Structure formats: structure tokens, C-alpha cells
């Protein structure tokens, strides 16, 4: 099959449960018991906002665990290697090269992706600028495509031998795309966002994430801001530190 190239990370919200009112209800149960069940979507927004902000500011995290979001994500393997490091509060189910033939879809960087090291580059603070050399960018993409085409051809030859598909795939590079179900709660998502977004003007602890995983994080953050607007605002107002 011919190699397909793409430069995006696909993130789709499949389902969500709860909202800001659930955060408030989970916190209120400690003082109100069963009466906390009266907190719902029609609860006083100012009161909910104040409570959510208090919880965020003082890092009372467990009330933010009583909701969930499920995403369908399609991303290169090198993105999953970083995403799967987030284990607490995350559940994953990924397509398997042992059971299906992987599609020949591979990653090449968008033209505007910062990719050239700055003079002050450090491993702990990796910063890059846009490549201004069109020829260098084209060469990079050509090199990637050539290696992808060869690798996938070898993969298909391995499959044709009838060997274990889990062995046949070993020649494939980390630029190949894989799809996965990802479920998390707002607390675990905020911990993810604090590390996988670069916010030098708002974050208490500035992170320098890989460009591609930040694309995914921004899409997830949009879902959080839509479904939990008070929680998201409190997260941003308190230095983007996960509670």
C-alpha cells in the first residue's frame, strides 16, 4: 500500500460525564453528607466558582476526579511514548499490530513547526525556531518519506512470510500513526496539561513539551474548557498547576 503522510494529531472527544457542579458536590459531601446531592447544574454559579477556585488554589485534588472525558486519539508512536508516561488517572486501549495490519500512515512536520535549535538550547529547556531554509525542510521530509516507504515495504514482506505480526512490525519507525482510546478525569488531565503545554506567561512552572504532544494537549484543553469552564479558569488563574 502507498505511504500516506500527515502532519496533525487527531483528538476527538467521544464522551464526557459531569461538570463543575460535580466538583462542588464532591467537595461538599465532606460537610453536607447526602445533602451534597442537591448540587447540580442549576446550582449557584458564583458559589460553585468560589469553591472550585478555593479547591484549586489550595490543591485539594480529589473533588476533580468525579468526572471523566474519553477521547479518540490518532498520533505517531513517538507521541504515545510520551503520553503513556501519564499513568495516574488515565486509561488506554490502543490498536495492536499483533492483531491487525497497521496502516501506512506516517508523520512529517508541518512547515511552520519550530525545528531548529536556538543558540541557548539545553536538554532541560529544549527551544527551537522555524526552519527558514526551504531546501533543508524539503530534504528532511524526503528523508522521512524514503525511510517510511522502505520500512513499510519490509513490513509487508514480513507479513507475507506468515510470521508472527508482532515480529513483522519490528522494522516500523516511531513516525507511524497509531490510534487509541484515552479516558481520564479533570484532575489527571490538568496534570497532563501542566506538563504538555508551554505557557511562559501564565504557568507557575514553565514546561517545554514536544511540539506534537502539545497539539494534542491543546485539543484536550479545549474539551476541558467547554465542559468544565470554572475548573479551567481556576486552573489558569492559579498558575496552571494540577491540584
C-alpha positions as CSV (number, residue, x, y, z in Angstrom):
1,X,0.0,0.0,0.0
2,X,1.3,3.5,-0.7
3,X,2.6,5.5,2.2
4,X,0.3,8.4,3.4
5,X,1.8,11.4,5.1
6,X,0.1,13.8,7.6
7,X,1.2,16.5,10.0
8,X,-1.5,16.6,12.6
9,X,-2.6,14.9,15.8
10,X,-6.2,13.9,15.7
11,X,-8.1,14.3,19.0
12,X,-11.9,13.7,19.2
13,X,-14.0,13.9,22.3
14,X,-16.2,10.8,22.4
15,X,-18.0,11.2,25.7
16,X,-17.9,13.3,28.9
17,X,-19.5,12.9,32.3
18,X,-20.0,15.6,35.0
19,X,-19.1,19.2,35.1
20,X,-18.1,22.0,37.5
21,X,-21.1,21.2,39.7
22,X,-19.8,17.7,40.3
23,X,-16.5,19.1,41.6
24,X,-18.5,21.2,44.1
25,X,-20.8,18.3,45.1
26,X,-17.8,16.0,45.7
27,X,-16.2,18.7,47.9
28,X,-19.4,19.5,49.8
29,X,-20.1,15.8,50.8
30,X,-17.4,16.2,53.5
31,X,-19.6,18.8,55.4
32,X,-23.0,18.1,53.9
33,X,-23.2,14.3,53.5
34,X,-26.1,13.2,51.4
35,X,-27.3,16.8,51.0
36,X,-24.4,17.3,48.6
37,X,-26.6,15.5,46.0
38,X,-28.6,18.7,45.7
39,X,-25.7,20.3,43.9
40,X,-26.5,20.1,40.2
41,X,-26.2,22.1,37.0
42,X,-28.7,24.7,38.4
43,X,-26.5,25.4,41.5
44,X,-25.4,29.0,42.2
45,X,-22.6,29.6,39.7
46,X,-20.9,32.2,41.9
47,X,-20.8,29.8,44.8
48,X,-19.6,26.9,42.6
49,X,-16.9,29.2,41.1
50,X,-15.7,30.3,44.5
51,X,-15.5,26.8,45.8
52,X,-13.8,25.4,42.7
53,X,-11.2,28.2,42.9
54,X,-10.6,27.5,46.6
55,X,-10.0,23.8,45.9
56,X,-7.6,24.6,43.0
57,X,-5.7,27.3,44.9
58,X,-5.1,25.0,48.0
59,X,-4.6,21.9,45.8
60,X,-7.5,19.8,47.1
61,X,-7.5,17.5,44.2
62,X,-9.8,14.6,44.8
63,X,-13.1,16.5,44.0
64,X,-11.8,16.9,40.5
65,X,-11.8,13.1,40.0
66,X,-15.5,12.7,39.9
67,X,-16.0,13.4,36.2
68,X,-14.4,11.9,33.1
69,X,-13.6,12.5,29.5
70,X,-13.0,9.9,26.7
71,X,-11.0,10.8,23.6
72,X,-10.3,9.0,20.4
73,X,-6.7,10.0,19.5
74,X,-4.6,9.2,16.4
75,X,-1.0,10.2,16.8
76,X,2.5,9.0,15.9
77,X,4.1,6.4,18.1
78,X,6.7,8.9,19.3
79,X,3.8,10.9,20.8
80,X,2.4,7.9,22.5
81,X,5.7,7.2,24.1
82,X,5.3,10.5,26.0
83,X,1.6,10.3,26.5
84,X,1.7,6.8,28.1
85,X,4.0,8.2,30.8
86,X,0.8,9.8,32.3
87,X,-0.5,6.7,34.1
88,X,-2.4,8.1,37.2
89,X,-6.0,8.7,36.3
90,X,-5.6,7.7,32.7
91,X,-6.9,4.6,30.9
92,X,-5.7,3.5,27.4
93,X,-6.7,1.0,24.8
94,X,-4.6,1.1,21.7
95,X,-4.8,-0.6,18.3
96,X,-2.5,-3.6,18.2
97,X,0.0,-4.5,15.5
98,X,-0.3,-8.1,16.8
99,X,-3.9,-8.4,15.6
100,X,-4.3,-6.1,12.6
101,X,-2.1,-4.8,9.8
102,X,-1.0,-1.3,10.7
103,X,-2.0,1.3,8.1
104,X,0.8,3.1,6.1
105,X,0.2,6.5,7.7
106,X,3.3,8.4,8.8
107,X,4.2,11.8,10.3
108,X,6.1,14.6,8.6
109,X,6.4,18.0,10.3
110,X,4.3,20.9,9.3
111,X,6.2,23.7,7.5
112,X,5.7,26.1,10.4
113,X,6.8,23.6,13.1
114,X,9.8,25.1,15.1
115,X,12.6,22.6,14.5
116,X,15.9,24.4,14.5
117,X,17.8,24.6,17.8
118,X,18.3,28.0,19.3
119,X,21.8,29.1,20.4
120,X,20.9,28.7,24.1
121,X,19.4,25.2,23.6
122,X,19.6,23.0,26.6
123,X,18.3,19.4,27.1
124,X,16.2,20.5,30.1
125,X,14.8,23.5,28.2
126,X,14.7,22.5,24.5
127,X,13.7,25.5,22.4
128,X,13.5,25.7,18.6
129,X,12.8,28.2,15.9
130,X,11.2,27.9,12.5
131,X,13.4,26.5,9.7
132,X,14.0,29.3,7.2
133,X,15.8,27.1,4.7
134,X,13.2,25.6,2.4
135,X,15.7,23.2,0.9
136,X,16.6,21.8,4.3
137,X,12.9,21.3,5.2
138,X,12.2,19.5,1.9
139,X,15.2,17.3,2.4
140,X,14.0,16.4,5.9
141,X,10.6,15.4,4.6
142,X,12.1,13.5,1.6
143,X,14.4,11.6,4.0
144,X,11.4,10.7,6.2
145,X,9.3,9.6,3.3
146,X,12.0,7.4,1.8
147,X,12.6,5.7,5.1
148,X,8.9,5.2,5.7
149,X,8.4,3.7,2.3
150,X,11.3,1.3,2.7
151,X,10.2,0.3,6.2
152,X,6.6,-0.3,5.3
153,X,7.6,-2.4,2.2
154,X,9.8,-4.6,4.5
155,X,6.8,-4.8,6.9
156,X,4.5,-6.1,4.2
157,X,7.2,-8.6,3.1
158,X,7.5,-9.8,6.6
159,X,3.7,-10.3,6.9
160,X,3.8,-12.2,3.6
161,X,6.2,-14.7,5.1
162,X,3.4,-15.7,7.6
163,X,5.5,-14.9,10.7
164,X,4.1,-13.5,13.9
165,X,2.7,-10.0,13.1
166,X,4.2,-8.8,16.4
167,X,7.6,-9.7,15.0
168,X,6.9,-8.5,11.4
169,X,6.2,-4.9,12.7
170,X,9.6,-4.6,14.3
171,X,11.0,-2.7,11.3
172,X,8.5,0.1,11.5
173,X,9.7,3.5,12.7
174,X,8.2,5.7,15.5
175,X,6.7,8.0,12.9
176,X,3.9,5.6,12.1
177,X,0.4,6.6,13.4
178,X,-1.5,4.6,16.0
179,X,-5.0,5.1,17.4
180,X,-6.1,4.8,21.0
181,X,-9.0,5.4,23.3
182,X,-7.9,7.7,26.2
183,X,-10.1,8.2,29.3
184,X,-9.2,10.5,32.1
185,X,-10.7,12.7,34.8
186,X,-10.2,16.5,35.0
187,X,-7.6,16.2,37.7
188,X,-5.4,13.8,35.7
189,X,-6.0,15.9,32.6
190,X,-4.8,19.1,34.3
191,X,-1.6,17.3,35.4
192,X,-1.1,16.4,31.8
193,X,-1.7,20.0,30.6
194,X,0.7,21.4,33.1
195,X,3.5,19.4,31.6
196,X,2.5,19.2,27.9
197,X,1.8,22.9,27.2
198,X,4.2,25.8,27.0
199,X,2.7,28.8,28.9
200,X,5.7,31.1,29.8
201,X,3.4,34.0,30.9
202,X,0.8,32.0,32.9
203,X,2.4,28.8,34.2
204,X,4.0,28.8,37.7
205,X,6.3,26.0,36.4
206,X,7.1,26.6,32.7
207,X,7.2,23.4,30.6
208,X,8.9,22.8,27.3
209,X,6.9,20.0,25.7
210,X,7.4,18.3,22.3
211,X,5.5,20.2,19.7
212,X,3.3,17.3,18.6
213,X,2.2,16.3,22.1
214,X,1.3,20.0,22.7
215,X,-1.0,19.9,19.7
216,X,-2.9,17.0,21.4
217,X,-2.8,18.7,24.8
218,X,-4.4,21.9,23.3
219,X,-7.2,19.9,21.8
220,X,-7.8,18.2,25.2
221,X,-7.7,21.5,27.0
222,X,-10.4,22.9,24.7
223,X,-12.7,20.0,25.8
224,X,-11.9,20.8,29.4
225,X,-12.7,24.5,29.0
226,X,-16.0,23.7,27.3
227,X,-17.2,21.1,29.7
228,X,-15.7,22.5,32.9
229,X,-15.3,26.2,32.3
230,X,-15.0,27.2,36.0
231,X,-12.4,24.5,36.6
232,X,-10.4,25.5,33.6
233,X,-10.5,29.2,34.6
234,X,-9.3,28.3,38.1
235,X,-6.6,26.1,36.7
236,X,-5.3,29.0,34.6
237,X,-5.7,31.6,37.3
238,X,-3.7,29.5,39.7
239,X,-0.6,29.0,37.6
240,X,-1.7,26.0,35.6
241,X,-0.7,23.7,38.4
242,X,-2.6,20.5,38.6
243,X,-4.4,20.2,42.0
